[in-house]
Amino acid sequence: MMYISWGRKLKSLGGVKVGYHLRGKRAWYFLIAYGFIQLIWYMILGSLWLGYGMGYVFFYLPIKGAIKLFKYIKEKNPQE
C-alpha cells in the first residue's frame, strides 16, 4: 500500500513546477518572464562593462601615453 501511495505522490509532483504552485503553462510563462528579466539585467551589466573598457582604451591609455611621451621629450631635450 505504501508503494502505491508513493507512486501517486510522485505522479502528482511530476511536470514543470516552479515555486508558488505554478504548473503547466503558467510555469512556462513565469520562466519566460524570468528569463527576459535576467537577459535585460545581464545586457545592462555587459553594456556597462563595455563602456568601462572603451573609456579605459580611448581615454585613460592615450592620456597616460601622452604624459609618458611628454616626460620622455622633456628629459631628452632639456631647455635650460
mmJSON file of the N, C-alpha and C atoms, coordinates in Angstrom:
{"data_MODEL":{"atom_site":{
"group_PDB":["ATOM","ATOM","ATOM","ATOM","ATOM","ATOM","ATOM","ATOM","ATOM","ATOM","ATOM","ATOM","ATOM","ATOM","ATOM","ATOM","ATOM","ATOM","ATOM","ATOM","ATOM","ATOM","ATOM","ATOM","ATOM","ATOM","ATOM","ATOM","ATOM","ATOM","ATOM","ATOM","ATOM","ATOM","ATOM","ATOM","ATOM","ATOM","ATOM","ATOM","ATOM","ATOM","ATOM","ATOM","ATOM","ATOM","ATOM","ATOM","ATOM","ATOM","ATOM","ATOM","ATOM","ATOM","ATOM","ATOM","ATOM","ATOM","ATOM","ATOM","ATOM","ATOM","ATOM","ATOM","ATOM","ATOM","ATOM","ATOM","ATOM","ATOM","ATOM","ATOM","ATOM","ATOM","ATOM","ATOM","ATOM","ATOM","ATOM","ATOM","ATOM","ATOM","ATOM","ATOM","ATOM","ATOM","ATOM","ATOM","ATOM","ATOM","ATOM","ATOM","ATOM","ATOM","ATOM","ATOM","ATOM","ATOM","ATOM","ATOM","ATOM","ATOM","ATOM","ATOM","ATOM","ATOM","ATOM","ATOM","ATOM","ATOM","ATOM","ATOM","ATOM","ATOM","ATOM","ATOM","ATOM","ATOM","ATOM","ATOM","ATOM","ATOM","ATOM","ATOM","ATOM","ATOM","ATOM","ATOM","ATOM","ATOM","ATOM","ATOM","ATOM","ATOM","ATOM","ATOM","ATOM","ATOM","ATOM","ATOM","ATOM","ATOM","ATOM","ATOM","ATOM","ATOM","ATOM","ATOM","ATOM","ATOM","ATOM","ATOM","ATOM","ATOM","ATOM","ATOM","ATOM","ATOM","ATOM","ATOM","ATOM","ATOM","ATOM","ATOM","ATOM","ATOM","ATOM","ATOM","ATOM","ATOM","ATOM","ATOM","ATOM","ATOM","ATOM","ATOM","ATOM","ATOM","ATOM","ATOM","ATOM","ATOM","ATOM","ATOM","ATOM","ATOM","ATOM","ATOM","ATOM","ATOM","ATOM","ATOM","ATOM","ATOM","ATOM","ATOM","ATOM","ATOM","ATOM","ATOM","ATOM","ATOM","ATOM","ATOM","ATOM","ATOM","ATOM","ATOM","ATOM","ATOM","ATOM","ATOM","ATOM","ATOM","ATOM","ATOM","ATOM","ATOM","ATOM","ATOM","ATOM","ATOM","ATOM","ATOM","ATOM","ATOM","ATOM","ATOM","ATOM","ATOM","ATOM","ATOM","ATOM","ATOM","ATOM","ATOM","ATOM","ATOM","ATOM","ATOM"],
"id":[1,2,3,4,5,6,7,8,9,10,11,12,13,14,15,16,17,18,19,20,21,22,23,24,25,26,27,28,29,30,31,32,33,34,35,36,37,38,39,40,41,42,43,44,45,46,47,48,49,50,51,52,53,54,55,56,57,58,59,60,61,62,63,64,65,66,67,68,69,70,71,72,73,74,75,76,77,78,79,80,81,82,83,84,85,86,87,88,89,90,91,92,93,94,95,96,97,98,99,100,101,102,103,104,105,106,107,108,109,110,111,112,113,114,115,116,117,118,119,120,121,122,123,124,125,126,127,128,129,130,131,132,133,134,135,136,137,138,139,140,141,142,143,144,145,146,147,148,149,150,151,152,153,154,155,156,157,158,159,160,161,162,163,164,165,166,167,168,169,170,171,172,173,174,175,176,177,178,179,180,181,182,183,184,185,186,187,188,189,190,191,192,193,194,195,196,197,198,199,200,201,202,203,204,205,206,207,208,209,210,211,212,213,214,215,216,217,218,219,220,221,222,223,224,225,226,227,228,229,230,231,232,233,234,235,236,237,238,239,240],
"type_symbol":["N","C","C","N","C","C","N","C","C","N","C","C","N","C","C","N","C","C","N","C","C","N","C","C","N","C","C","N","C","C","N","C","C","N","C","C","N","C","C","N","C","C","N","C","C","N","C","C","N","C","C","N","C","C","N","C","C","N","C","C","N","C","C","N","C","C","N","C","C","N","C","C","N","C","C","N","C","C","N","C","C","N","C","C","N","C","C","N","C","C","N","C","C","N","C","C","N","C","C","N","C","C","N","C","C","N","C","C","N","C","C","N","C","C","N","C","C","N","C","C","N","C","C","N","C","C","N","C","C","N","C","C","N","C","C","N","C","C","N","C","C","N","C","C","N","C","C","N","C","C","N","C","C","N","C","C","N","C","C","N","C","C","N","C","C","N","C","C","N","C","C","N","C","C","N","C","C","N","C","C","N","C","C","N","C","C","N","C","C","N","C","C","N","C","C","N","C","C","N","C","C","N","C","C","N","C","C","N","C","C","N","C","C","N","C","C","N","C","C","N","C","C","N","C","C","N","C","C","N","C","C","N","C","C","N","C","C","N","C","C"],
"label_atom_id":["N","CA","C","N","CA","C","N","CA","C","N","CA","C","N","CA","C","N","CA","C","N","CA","C","N","CA","C","N","CA","C","N","CA","C","N","CA","C","N","CA","C","N","CA","C","N","CA","C","N","CA","C","N","CA","C","N","CA","C","N","CA","C","N","CA","C","N","CA","C","N","CA","C","N","CA","C","N","CA","C","N","CA","C","N","CA","C","N","CA","C","N","CA","C","N","CA","C","N","CA","C","N","CA","C","N","CA","C","N","CA","C","N","CA","C","N","CA","C","N","CA","C","N","CA","C","N","CA","C","N","CA","C","N","CA","C","N","CA","C","N","CA","C","N","CA","C","N","CA","C","N","CA","C","N","CA","C","N","CA","C","N","CA","C","N","CA","C","N","CA","C","N","CA","C","N","CA","C","N","CA","C","N","CA","C","N","CA","C","N","CA","C","N","CA","C","N","CA","C","N","CA","C","N","CA","C","N","CA","C","N","CA","C","N","CA","C","N","CA","C","N","CA","C","N","CA","C","N","CA","C","N","CA","C","N","CA","C","N","CA","C","N","CA","C","N","CA","C","N","CA","C","N","CA","C","N","CA","C","N","CA","C","N","CA","C","N","CA","C","N","CA","C","N","CA","C","N","CA","C"],
"label_alt_id":[null,null,null,null,null,null,null,null,null,null,null,null,null,null,null,null,null,null,null,null,null,null,null,null,null,null,null,null,null,null,null,null,null,null,null,null,null,null,null,null,null,null,null,null,null,null,null,null,null,null,null,null,null,null,null,null,null,null,null,null,null,null,null,null,null,null,null,null,null,null,null,null,null,null,null,null,null,null,null,null,null,null,null,null,null,null,null,null,null,null,null,null,null,null,null,null,null,null,null,null,null,null,null,null,null,null,null,null,null,null,null,null,null,null,null,null,null,null,null,null,null,null,null,null,null,null,null,null,null,null,null,null,null,null,null,null,null,null,null,null,null,null,null,null,null,null,null,null,null,null,null,null,null,null,null,null,null,null,null,null,null,null,null,null,null,null,null,null,null,null,null,null,null,null,null,null,null,null,null,null,null,null,null,null,null,null,null,null,null,null,null,null,null,null,null,null,null,null,null,null,null,null,null,null,null,null,null,null,null,null,null,null,null,null,null,null,null,null,null,null,null,null,null,null,null,null,null,null,null,null,null,null,null,null,null,null,null,null,null,null],
"label_comp_id":["MET","MET","MET","MET","MET","MET","TYR","TYR","TYR","ILE","ILE","ILE","SER","SER","SER","TRP","TRP","TRP","GLY","GLY","GLY","ARG","ARG","ARG","LYS","LYS","LYS","LEU","LEU","LEU","LYS","LYS","LYS","SER","SER","SER","LEU","LEU","LEU","GLY","GLY","GLY","GLY","GLY","GLY","VAL","VAL","VAL","LYS","LYS","LYS","VAL","VAL","VAL","GLY","GLY","GLY","TYR","TYR","TYR","HIS","HIS","HIS","LEU","LEU","LEU","ARG","ARG","ARG","GLY","GLY","GLY","LYS","LYS","LYS","ARG","ARG","ARG","ALA","ALA","ALA","TRP","TRP","TRP","TYR","TYR","TYR","PHE","PHE","PHE","LEU","LEU","LEU","ILE","ILE","ILE","ALA","ALA","ALA","TYR","TYR","TYR","GLY","GLY","GLY","PHE","PHE","PHE","ILE","ILE","ILE","GLN","GLN","GLN","LEU","LEU","LEU","ILE","ILE","ILE","TRP","TRP","TRP","TYR","TYR","TYR","MET","MET","MET","ILE","ILE","ILE","LEU","LEU","LEU","GLY","GLY","GLY","SER","SER","SER","LEU","LEU","LEU","TRP","TRP","TRP","LEU","LEU","LEU","GLY","GLY","GLY","TYR","TYR","TYR","GLY","GLY","GLY","MET","MET","MET","GLY","GLY","GLY","TYR","TYR","TYR","VAL","VAL","VAL","PHE","PHE","PHE","PHE","PHE","PHE","TYR","TYR","TYR","LEU","LEU","LEU","PRO","PRO","PRO","ILE","ILE","ILE","LYS","LYS","LYS","GLY","GLY","GLY","ALA","ALA","ALA","ILE","ILE","ILE","LYS","LYS","LYS","LEU","LEU","LEU","PHE","PHE","PHE","LYS","LYS","LYS","TYR","TYR","TYR","ILE","ILE","ILE","LYS","LYS","LYS","GLU","GLU","GLU","LYS","LYS","LYS","ASN","ASN","ASN","PRO","PRO","PRO","GLN","GLN","GLN","GLU","GLU","GLU"],
"label_asym_id":["A","A","A","A","A","A","A","A","A","A","A","A","A","A","A","A","A","A","A","A","A","A","A","A","A","A","A","A","A","A","A","A","A","A","A","A","A","A","A","A","A","A","A","A","A","A","A","A","A","A","A","A","A","A","A","A","A","A","A","A","A","A","A","A","A","A","A","A","A","A","A","A","A","A","A","A","A","A","A","A","A","A","A","A","A","A","A","A","A","A","A","A","A","A","A","A","A","A","A","A","A","A","A","A","A","A","A","A","A","A","A","A","A","A","A","A","A","A","A","A","A","A","A","A","A","A","A","A","A","A","A","A","A","A","A","A","A","A","A","A","A","A","A","A","A","A","A","A","A","A","A","A","A","A","A","A","A","A","A","A","A","A","A","A","A","A","A","A","A","A","A","A","A","A","A","A","A","A","A","A","A","A","A","A","A","A","A","A","A","A","A","A","A","A","A","A","A","A","A","A","A","A","A","A","A","A","A","A","A","A","A","A","A","A","A","A","A","A","A","A","A","A","A","A","A","A","A","A","A","A","A","A","A","A","A","A","A","A","A","A"],
"label_entity_id":["1","1","1","1","1","1","1","1","1","1","1","1","1","1","1","1","1","1","1","1","1","1","1","1","1","1","1","1","1","1","1","1","1","1","1","1","1","1","1","1","1","1","1","1","1","1","1","1","1","1","1","1","1","1","1","1","1","1","1","1","1","1","1","1","1","1","1","1","1","1","1","1","1","1","1","1","1","1","1","1","1","1","1","1","1","1","1","1","1","1","1","1","1","1","1","1","1","1","1","1","1","1","1","1","1","1","1","1","1","1","1","1","1","1","1","1","1","1","1","1","1","1","1","1","1","1","1","1","1","1","1","1","1","1","1","1","1","1","1","1","1","1","1","1","1","1","1","1","1","1","1","1","1","1","1","1","1","1","1","1","1","1","1","1","1","1","1","1","1","1","1","1","1","1","1","1","1","1","1","1","1","1","1","1","1","1","1","1","1","1","1","1","1","1","1","1","1","1","1","1","1","1","1","1","1","1","1","1","1","1","1","1","1","1","1","1","1","1","1","1","1","1","1","1","1","1","1","1","1","1","1","1","1","1","1","1","1","1","1","1"],
"label_seq_id":[1,1,1,2,2,2,3,3,3,4,4,4,5,5,5,6,6,6,7,7,7,8,8,8,9,9,9,10,10,10,11,11,11,12,12,12,13,13,13,14,14,14,15,15,15,16,16,16,17,17,17,18,18,18,19,19,19,20,20,20,21,21,21,22,22,22,23,23,23,24,24,24,25,25,25,26,26,26,27,27,27,28,28,28,29,29,29,30,30,30,31,31,31,32,32,32,33,33,33,34,34,34,35,35,35,36,36,36,37,37,37,38,38,38,39,39,39,40,40,40,41,41,41,42,42,42,43,43,43,44,44,44,45,45,45,46,46,46,47,47,47,48,48,48,49,49,49,50,50,50,51,51,51,52,52,52,53,53,53,54,54,54,55,55,55,56,56,56,57,57,57,58,58,58,59,59,59,60,60,60,61,61,61,62,62,62,63,63,63,64,64,64,65,65,65,66,66,66,67,67,67,68,68,68,69,69,69,70,70,70,71,71,71,72,72,72,73,73,73,74,74,74,75,75,75,76,76,76,77,77,77,78,78,78,79,79,79,80,80,80],
"pdbx_PDB_ins_code":[null,null,null,null,null,null,null,null,null,null,null,null,null,null,null,null,null,null,null,null,null,null,null,null,null,null,null,null,null,null,null,null,null,null,null,null,null,null,null,null,null,null,null,null,null,null,null,null,null,null,null,null,null,null,null,null,null,null,null,null,null,null,null,null,null,null,null,null,null,null,null,null,null,null,null,null,null,null,null,null,null,null,null,null,null,null,null,null,null,null,null,null,null,null,null,null,null,null,null,null,null,null,null,null,null,null,null,null,null,null,null,null,null,null,null,null,null,null,null,null,null,null,null,null,null,null,null,null,null,null,null,null,null,null,null,null,null,null,null,null,null,null,null,null,null,null,null,null,null,null,null,null,null,null,null,null,null,null,null,null,null,null,null,null,null,null,null,null,null,null,null,null,null,null,null,null,null,null,null,null,null,null,null,null,null,null,null,null,null,null,null,null,null,null,null,null,null,null,null,null,null,null,null,null,null,null,null,null,null,null,null,null,null,null,null,null,null,null,null,null,null,null,null,null,null,null,null,null,null,null,null,null,null,null,null,null,null,null,null,null],
"Cartn_x":[0.816,0.0,0.864,1.971,2.842,3.434,3.793,4.408,3.424,2.166,1.154,0.962,0.859,0.673,1.918,3.112,4.344,4.376,3.948,3.898,2.908,1.769,0.786,1.321,2.033,2.611,3.643,4.478,5.461,4.782,3.704,2.981,2.36,1.841,1.228,2.276,3.503,4.569,5.278,4.967,5.651,5.314,6.042,5.819,6.628,6.396,7.124,6.488,7.306,6.778,7.816,7.417,8.305,7.549,8.129,7.525,6.139,5.463,4.114,3.12,3.349,2.445,2.152,3.164,2.989,3.221,2.294,2.422,1.956,2.458,1.985,2.329,1.326,1.558,1.965,1.347,1.697,3.159,3.678,5.09,5.984,5.603,6.41,6.378,5.209,5.118,5.986,5.957,6.786,8.265,8.662,10.07,10.5,9.629,9.955,10.114,9.19,9.294,10.557,10.84,12.06,13.304,13.279,14.404,14.621,13.53,13.666,14.238,13.812,14.35,15.847,16.245,17.664,18.433,17.863,18.514,18.738,17.721,17.839,18.908,18.912,19.887,21.312,21.565,22.92,23.312,22.339,22.663,23.078,22.421,22.808,24.217,24.486,25.834,26.886,26.586,27.519,27.79,26.751,26.963,27.788,27.581,28.399,29.867,30.111,31.495,32.125,31.356,31.887,32.185,31.305,31.549,32.792,32.973,34.175,35.423,35.38,36.533,36.841,35.8,36.028,36.599,36.112,36.665,38.127,38.463,39.854,40.743,40.292,41.117,41.203,40.093,40.077,40.382,40.346,40.63,41.831,41.81,42.863,44.209,44.245,45.521,46.154,45.422,46.058,46.593,45.855,46.331,47.596,47.599,48.785,49.968,49.72,50.781,51.302,50.408,50.829,51.684,51.332,52.122,53.519,53.58,54.892,55.71,55.042,55.742,56.285,55.488,55.951,57.119,57.053,58.174,59.431,59.282,60.431,61.037,60.183,60.686,61.373,60.818,61.403,62.766,62.917,64.192,65.229,64.831,65.755,66.255,65.356,65.702,65.52,66.471,66.323,66.46,65.568,65.532,66.407,66.931,67.702,69.108],
"Cartn_y":[-1.188,0.0,1.258,1.181,2.348,2.685,1.664,1.907,2.537,2.155,2.721,4.205,4.548,5.959,6.772,6.175,6.876,7.145,6.161,6.342,7.423,7.469,8.516,9.892,9.944,11.231,11.71,10.784,11.164,11.626,10.93,11.326,12.707,13.01,14.319,15.433,15.089,16.088,16.248,15.408,15.442,16.692,16.915,18.067,19.268,20.354,21.585,22.228,22.497,23.123,24.102,25.362,26.395,27.097,27.296,27.923,28.502,28.837,29.404,28.489,27.212,26.214,26.476,26.894,27.1,25.782,25.429,24.189,24.438,23.657,23.703,25.004,25.564,26.766,27.969,28.109,29.258,29.206,28.019,27.89,28.286,27.873,28.245,29.756,30.386,31.839,32.536,32.025,32.59,32.448,31.279,31.072,31.967,32.17,33.057,34.49,34.946,36.308,36.455,35.452,35.483,35.5,34.739,34.715,36.071,36.741,38.063,39.07,38.989,39.896,39.654,38.375,38.058,38.543,38.349,38.794,40.304,41.055,42.513,42.92,42.294,42.629,42.389,41.231,40.936,41.747,42.172,43.072,44.446,44.908,46.174,46.058,44.962,44.781,44.704,43.996,43.884,45.227,46.037,47.347,48.253,48.136,48.933,48.51,47.193,46.733,47.164,47.13,47.597,49.096,49.853,51.294,51.562,50.789,50.927,50.615,49.54,49.164,50.202,50.734,51.761,53.027,53.401,54.569,54.366,53.157,52.853,52.926,52.322,52.252,53.599,54.323,55.551,56.812,56.781,57.978,57.811,56.78,56.625,56.293,55.309,54.908,56.004,56.72,57.809,58.931,59.271,60.325,59.857,58.611,58.061,58.013,57.617,57.584,58.968,59.953,61.325,61.877,61.598,62.066,61.441,60.134,59.487,60.082,60.353,60.928,62.316,63.15,64.489,64.432,63.504,63.357,62.908,61.988,61.5,62.62,63.417,64.535,65.559,65.836,66.819,66.348,65.048,64.513,64.506,64.253,64.182,65.54,66.518,67.872,68.88,68.981,69.987,71.4,72.276,73.639,74.599,74.201,75.129,75.198],
"Cartn_z":[0.0,0.0,0.0,0.725,0.796,-0.572,-1.342,-2.636,-3.614,-3.522,-4.418,-4.109,-2.84,-2.497,-2.843,-2.703,-3.067,-4.564,-5.346,-6.802,-7.198,-6.554,-6.855,-6.476,-5.355,-4.934,-5.954,-6.44,-7.446,-8.728,-9.108,-10.31,-10.139,-8.972,-8.75,-8.711,-8.34,-8.301,-9.634,-10.602,-11.894,-12.68,-13.761,-14.624,-14.167,-14.868,-14.553,-13.335,-12.341,-11.125,-10.625,-10.533,-10.021,-8.924,-7.765,-6.596,-6.796,-5.762,-5.773,-6.477,-6.487,-7.058,-8.523,-9.271,-10.702,-11.417,-12.26,-13.025,-14.444,-15.352,-16.731,-17.424,-18.108,-18.918,-18.07,-16.909,-16.057,-15.646,-15.414,-15.041,-16.211,-17.417,-18.581,-18.801,-18.638,-18.783,-17.735,-16.527,-15.466,-15.8,-16.279,-16.629,-17.785,-18.751,-19.876,-19.38,-18.534,-17.99,-17.155,-16.329,-15.514,-16.402,-17.465,-18.402,-19.058,-19.431,-20.038,-19.044,-17.805,-16.785,-16.606,-16.557,-16.436,-17.662,-18.849,-20.082,-20.068,-19.673,-19.62,-18.608,-17.427,-16.401,-16.888,-17.492,-17.933,-19.159,-19.964,-21.066,-20.525,-19.465,-18.841,-18.269,-17.546,-16.996,-18.098,-19.17,-20.285,-20.938,-21.119,-21.734,-20.815,-19.502,-18.581,-18.637,-18.708,-18.81,-20.124,-21.214,-22.492,-22.44,-21.801,-21.649,-20.828,-19.773,-18.953,-19.77,-20.526,-21.352,-22.412,-23.037,-24.053,-23.429,-22.262,-21.576,-21.227,-20.809,-20.468,-21.708,-22.793,-24.004,-24.712,-24.8,-25.587,-24.802,-23.463,-22.684,-21.768,-20.932,-19.934,-20.575,-21.45,-22.048,-22.9,-23.764,-24.518,-23.624,-22.571,-21.671,-20.961,-20.501,-19.843,-20.804,-22.055,-23.06,-23.386,-23.47,-23.77,-22.633,-21.399,-20.257,-20.304,-20.595,-20.705,-21.844,-22.969,-24.125,-23.792,-23.151,-22.794,-21.803,-20.847,-19.907,-20.641,-21.583,-22.351,-23.186,-23.838,-24.655,-23.768,-22.617,-21.7,-21.189,-20.918,-20.46,-21.577,-22.798,-23.936,-24.355,-24.32,-24.781,-23.658,-22.771,-21.708,-22.299,-21.918,-22.458,-21.687,-20.573,-19.744,-20.138],
"occupancy":[1.0,1.0,1.0,1.0,1.0,1.0,1.0,1.0,1.0,1.0,1.0,1.0,1.0,1.0,1.0,1.0,1.0,1.0,1.0,1.0,1.0,1.0,1.0,1.0,1.0,1.0,1.0,1.0,1.0,1.0,1.0,1.0,1.0,1.0,1.0,1.0,1.0,1.0,1.0,1.0,1.0,1.0,1.0,1.0,1.0,1.0,1.0,1.0,1.0,1.0,1.0,1.0,1.0,1.0,1.0,1.0,1.0,1.0,1.0,1.0,1.0,1.0,1.0,1.0,1.0,1.0,1.0,1.0,1.0,1.0,1.0,1.0,1.0,1.0,1.0,1.0,1.0,1.0,1.0,1.0,1.0,1.0,1.0,1.0,1.0,1.0,1.0,1.0,1.0,1.0,1.0,1.0,1.0,1.0,1.0,1.0,1.0,1.0,1.0,1.0,1.0,1.0,1.0,1.0,1.0,1.0,1.0,1.0,1.0,1.0,1.0,1.0,1.0,1.0,1.0,1.0,1.0,1.0,1.0,1.0,1.0,1.0,1.0,1.0,1.0,1.0,1.0,1.0,1.0,1.0,1.0,1.0,1.0,1.0,1.0,1.0,1.0,1.0,1.0,1.0,1.0,1.0,1.0,1.0,1.0,1.0,1.0,1.0,1.0,1.0,1.0,1.0,1.0,1.0,1.0,1.0,1.0,1.0,1.0,1.0,1.0,1.0,1.0,1.0,1.0,1.0,1.0,1.0,1.0,1.0,1.0,1.0,1.0,1.0,1.0,1.0,1.0,1.0,1.0,1.0,1.0,1.0,1.0,1.0,1.0,1.0,1.0,1.0,1.0,1.0,1.0,1.0,1.0,1.0,1.0,1.0,1.0,1.0,1.0,1.0,1.0,1.0,1.0,1.0,1.0,1.0,1.0,1.0,1.0,1.0,1.0,1.0,1.0,1.0,1.0,1.0,1.0,1.0,1.0,1.0,1.0,1.0,1.0,1.0,1.0,1.0,1.0,1.0,1.0,1.0,1.0,1.0,1.0,1.0,1.0,1.0,1.0,1.0,1.0,1.0],
"B_iso_or_equiv":[0.0,0.0,0.0,0.0,0.0,0.0,0.0,0.0,0.0,0.0,0.0,0.0,0.0,0.0,0.0,0.0,0.0,0.0,0.0,0.0,0.0,0.0,0.0,0.0,0.0,0.0,0.0,0.0,0.0,0.0,0.0,0.0,0.0,0.0,0.0,0.0,0.0,0.0,0.0,0.0,0.0,0.0,0.0,0.0,0.0,0.0,0.0,0.0,0.0,0.0,0.0,0.0,0.0,0.0,0.0,0.0,0.0,0.0,0.0,0.0,0.0,0.0,0.0,0.0,0.0,0.0,0.0,0.0,0.0,0.0,0.0,0.0,0.0,0.0,0.0,0.0,0.0,0.0,0.0,0.0,0.0,0.0,0.0,0.0,0.0,0.0,0.0,0.0,0.0,0.0,0.0,0.0,0.0,0.0,0.0,0.0,0.0,0.0,0.0,0.0,0.0,0.0,0.0,0.0,0.0,0.0,0.0,0.0,0.0,0.0,0.0,0.0,0.0,0.0,0.0,0.0,0.0,0.0,0.0,0.0,0.0,0.0,0.0,0.0,0.0,0.0,0.0,0.0,0.0,0.0,0.0,0.0,0.0,0.0,0.0,0.0,0.0,0.0,0.0,0.0,0.0,0.0,0.0,0.0,0.0,0.0,0.0,0.0,0.0,0.0,0.0,0.0,0.0,0.0,0.0,0.0,0.0,0.0,0.0,0.0,0.0,0.0,0.0,0.0,0.0,0.0,0.0,0.0,0.0,0.0,0.0,0.0,0.0,0.0,0.0,0.0,0.0,0.0,0.0,0.0,0.0,0.0,0.0,0.0,0.0,0.0,0.0,0.0,0.0,0.0,0.0,0.0,0.0,0.0,0.0,0.0,0.0,0.0,0.0,0.0,0.0,0.0,0.0,0.0,0.0,0.0,0.0,0.0,0.0,0.0,0.0,0.0,0.0,0.0,0.0,0.0,0.0,0.0,0.0,0.0,0.0,0.0,0.0,0.0,0.0,0.0,0.0,0.0,0.0,0.0,0.0,0.0,0.0,0.0,0.0,0.0,0.0,0.0,0.0,0.0],
"pdbx_formal_charge":[null,null,null,null,null,null,null,null,null,null,null,null,null,null,null,null,null,null,null,null,null,null,null,null,null,null,null,null,null,null,null,null,null,null,null,null,null,null,null,null,null,null,null,null,null,null,null,null,null,null,null,null,null,null,null,null,null,null,null,null,null,null,null,null,null,null,null,null,null,null,null,null,null,null,null,null,null,null,null,null,null,null,null,null,null,null,null,null,null,null,null,null,null,null,null,null,null,null,null,null,null,null,null,null,null,null,null,null,null,null,null,null,null,null,null,null,null,null,null,null,null,null,null,null,null,null,null,null,null,null,null,null,null,null,null,null,null,null,null,null,null,null,null,null,null,null,null,null,null,null,null,null,null,null,null,null,null,null,null,null,null,null,null,null,null,null,null,null,null,null,null,null,null,null,null,null,null,null,null,null,null,null,null,null,null,null,null,null,null,null,null,null,null,null,null,null,null,null,null,null,null,null,null,null,null,null,null,null,null,null,null,null,null,null,null,null,null,null,null,null,null,null,null,null,null,null,null,null,null,null,null,null,null,null,null,null,null,null,null,null],
"auth_seq_id":[1,1,1,2,2,2,3,3,3,4,4,4,5,5,5,6,6,6,7,7,7,8,8,8,9,9,9,10,10,10,11,11,11,12,12,12,13,13,13,14,14,14,15,15,15,16,16,16,17,17,17,18,18,18,19,19,19,20,20,20,21,21,21,22,22,22,23,23,23,24,24,24,25,25,25,26,26,26,27,27,27,28,28,28,29,29,29,30,30,30,31,31,31,32,32,32,33,33,33,34,34,34,35,35,35,36,36,36,37,37,37,38,38,38,39,39,39,40,40,40,41,41,41,42,42,42,43,43,43,44,44,44,45,45,45,46,46,46,47,47,47,48,48,48,49,49,49,50,50,50,51,51,51,52,52,52,53,53,53,54,54,54,55,55,55,56,56,56,57,57,57,58,58,58,59,59,59,60,60,60,61,61,61,62,62,62,63,63,63,64,64,64,65,65,65,66,66,66,67,67,67,68,68,68,69,69,69,70,70,70,71,71,71,72,72,72,73,73,73,74,74,74,75,75,75,76,76,76,77,77,77,78,78,78,79,79,79,80,80,80],
"auth_comp_id":["MET","MET","MET","MET","MET","MET","TYR","TYR","TYR","ILE","ILE","ILE","SER","SER","SER","TRP","TRP","TRP","GLY","GLY","GLY","ARG","ARG","ARG","LYS","LYS","LYS","LEU","LEU","LEU","LYS","LYS","LYS","SER","SER","SER","LEU","LEU","LEU","GLY","GLY","GLY","GLY","GLY","GLY","VAL","VAL","VAL","LYS","LYS","LYS","VAL","VAL","VAL","GLY","GLY","GLY","TYR","TYR","TYR","HIS","HIS","HIS","LEU","LEU","LEU","ARG","ARG","ARG","GLY","GLY","GLY","LYS","LYS","LYS","ARG","ARG","ARG","ALA","ALA","ALA","TRP","TRP","TRP","TYR","TYR","TYR","PHE","PHE","PHE","LEU","LEU","LEU","ILE","ILE","ILE","ALA","ALA","ALA","TYR","TYR","TYR","GLY","GLY","GLY","PHE","PHE","PHE","ILE","ILE","ILE","GLN","GLN","GLN","LEU","LEU","LEU","ILE","ILE","ILE","TRP","TRP","TRP","TYR","TYR","TYR","MET","MET","MET","ILE","ILE","ILE","LEU","LEU","LEU","GLY","GLY","GLY","SER","SER","SER","LEU","LEU","LEU","TRP","TRP","TRP","LEU","LEU","LEU","GLY","GLY","GLY","TYR","TYR","TYR","GLY","GLY","GLY","MET","MET","MET","GLY","GLY","GLY","TYR","TYR","TYR","VAL","VAL","VAL","PHE","PHE","PHE","PHE","PHE","PHE","TYR","TYR","TYR","LEU","LEU","LEU","PRO","PRO","PRO","ILE","ILE","ILE","LYS","LYS","LYS","GLY","GLY","GLY","ALA","ALA","ALA","ILE","ILE","ILE","LYS","LYS","LYS","LEU","LEU","LEU","PHE","PHE","PHE","LYS","LYS","LYS","TYR","TYR","TYR","ILE","ILE","ILE","LYS","LYS","LYS","GLU","GLU","GLU","LYS","LYS","LYS","ASN","ASN","ASN","PRO","PRO","PRO","GLN","GLN","GLN","GLU","GLU","GLU"],
"auth_asym_id":["A","A","A","A","A","A","A","A","A","A","A","A","A","A","A","A","A","A","A","A","A","A","A","A","A","A","A","A","A","A","A","A","A","A","A","A","A","A","A","A","A","A","A","A","A","A","A","A","A","A","A","A","A","A","A","A","A","A","A","A","A","A","A","A","A","A","A","A","A","A","A","A","A","A","A","A","A","A","A","A","A","A","A","A","A","A","A","A","A","A","A","A","A","A","A","A","A","A","A","A","A","A","A","A","A","A","A","A","A","A","A","A","A","A","A","A","A","A","A","A","A","A","A","A","A","A","A","A","A","A","A","A","A","A","A","A","A","A","A","A","A","A","A","A","A","A","A","A","A","A","A","A","A","A","A","A","A","A","A","A","A","A","A","A","A","A","A","A","A","A","A","A","A","A","A","A","A","A","A","A","A","A","A","A","A","A","A","A","A","A","A","A","A","A","A","A","A","A","A","A","A","A","A","A","A","A","A","A","A","A","A","A","A","A","A","A","A","A","A","A","A","A","A","A","A","A","A","A","A","A","A","A","A","A","A","A","A","A","A","A"],
"auth_atom_id":["N","CA","C","N","CA","C","N","CA","C","N","CA","C","N","CA","C","N","CA","C","N","CA","C","N","CA","C","N","CA","C","N","CA","C","N","CA","C","N","CA","C","N","CA","C","N","CA","C","N","CA","C","N","CA","C","N","CA","C","N","CA","C","N","CA","C","N","CA","C","N","CA","C","N","CA","C","N","CA","C","N","CA","C","N","CA","C","N","CA","C","N","CA","C","N","CA","C","N","CA","C","N","CA","C","N","CA","C","N","CA","C","N","CA","C","N","CA","C","N","CA","C","N","CA","C","N","CA","C","N","CA","C","N","CA","C","N","CA","C","N","CA","C","N","CA","C","N","CA","C","N","CA","C","N","CA","C","N","CA","C","N","CA","C","N","CA","C","N","CA","C","N","CA","C","N","CA","C","N","CA","C","N","CA","C","N","CA","C","N","CA","C","N","CA","C","N","CA","C","N","CA","C","N","CA","C","N","CA","C","N","CA","C","N","CA","C","N","CA","C","N","CA","C","N","CA","C","N","CA","C","N","CA","C","N","CA","C","N","CA","C","N","CA","C","N","CA","C","N","CA","C","N","CA","C","N","CA","C","N","CA","C","N","CA","C","N","CA","C","N","CA","C","N","CA","C","N","CA","C"],
"pdbx_PDB_model_num":[1,1,1,1,1,1,1,1,1,1,1,1,1,1,1,1,1,1,1,1,1,1,1,1,1,1,1,1,1,1,1,1,1,1,1,1,1,1,1,1,1,1,1,1,1,1,1,1,1,1,1,1,1,1,1,1,1,1,1,1,1,1,1,1,1,1,1,1,1,1,1,1,1,1,1,1,1,1,1,1,1,1,1,1,1,1,1,1,1,1,1,1,1,1,1,1,1,1,1,1,1,1,1,1,1,1,1,1,1,1,1,1,1,1,1,1,1,1,1,1,1,1,1,1,1,1,1,1,1,1,1,1,1,1,1,1,1,1,1,1,1,1,1,1,1,1,1,1,1,1,1,1,1,1,1,1,1,1,1,1,1,1,1,1,1,1,1,1,1,1,1,1,1,1,1,1,1,1,1,1,1,1,1,1,1,1,1,1,1,1,1,1,1,1,1,1,1,1,1,1,1,1,1,1,1,1,1,1,1,1,1,1,1,1,1,1,1,1,1,1,1,1,1,1,1,1,1,1,1,1,1,1,1,1,1,1,1,1,1,1]
}}}
